Amino acid sequence: MRRITADERRARLGVRHGLASAARAPDPVGAARAVVALHATDPASVFLSARARMQAPTAQAIEHALYVERSVVRILGMRRTVFVVPADLVEVVHAACTQALVPAQRRRLVDQLENAGVAADGAAWLRDAEEAAVLALAGRGEATAAELSADVPALREQIAVAQDKPYAARQGVSSRVLFLLAAQGRIVRGRPLGSWTSTLYRWSPLATWLPGPFPELPVEVAGAELVRRWLRAFGPGTFADLKWWTGWTVGLLKRVLAEVAPVEVQLDDAVGLVLPGDEGPAAAPAPWVALLPALDPTVMGWFERTWFLGTHRTALFDTNGNAGPTVWWGGRAVGGWAQRKNGEIVHRLLEDVGAEAEAAVAAEGARLQAWLGAVRFVPRFRTPLERGLTA
């Protein structure tokens, strides 16, 4: 079994994730493909993650890819999380991850509808509401949840959520119905209202957004393609890394890995997996610096992160495991950064990285500040270091 050291893993990361200067992508599709998909829970992170991996990034080019070319698409994917994926991967993610979410989410909403007294037969009510929403959306072409709720009275119904929690509330069902329609591959999130940092999306029928319906891919076939892409970008990784990243059961992952037949390699403290033929040594790129946003796919790509994160987890992650903005030098997360209310990009290094690295980080912060211009954003999930920098 060949041994792959942490240094070699960090060298692979810089090149394969498009973060080393010589490895950056020409367009947003290449930036997304380098890490399989861009994490999209926080809309600003999509643009900042793409920027960090592009040769000549502009917000306009990223918007064009998302909403005009539609060469990258925002969909629900791994771990019930929203990602921006290359268009040719949409059907794979849908078959491997998304469609499996529908039965449990549907049962949950049906129970909530019946418990709230919205309908005695929650399943029938939900089917009618879904069809009415799809019909209304087809008539408009695109619409926000509020606009669809104006057209479909059922979407204005409310249910009680988190009744045993301090944040108990009543919530409209529109977001849950639209979630289910998106998980079924019937509708898709389009251009948001406002700037690229907005979370208020317009919805469109998927049939008008992408050509043709999804093919009926067996879950193991789609899963094998998804795992191959992950191993190409993130390998070597462990079984635990893959299980966490995909959100699959142990049984499904074992079946998929039997199809992929990865090669085992020895890591510093575990057995890793790589694609057949990918066991060879990796040359280290020239020193590189990156300021990656919250929930960046590189930071969130593995379950076990000590080999690039060191002892910095407490400062750079929140208590639920969400990564904040991170400073990278040569394949290691060495600090964090934030944007203050006046637009200033500030950072804090958590270890001594030397004068060359400190100068490179400061220069990259200045470039990012100029790139953002008048745009302001706050990460959706805030971490101790990011909060401290903006206090």
Helices and strands as residue ranges (DSSP letters): H 6-16, G 21-23, H 28-34, E 38-39, H 43-53, H 59-67, E 72-76, G 78-80, E 82-86, G 87-89, H 90-93, I 94-98, G 99-101, H 102-115, H 122-140, H 145-151, G 153-156, E 158-161, E 169-172, H 174-183, E 187-192, E 201-205, H 206-209, H 219-234, H 239-246, H 250-260, E 263-266, E 271-274, E 289-292, H 306-309, H 313-316, E 326-329, E 332-339, E 345-349, H 355-372, H 384-390
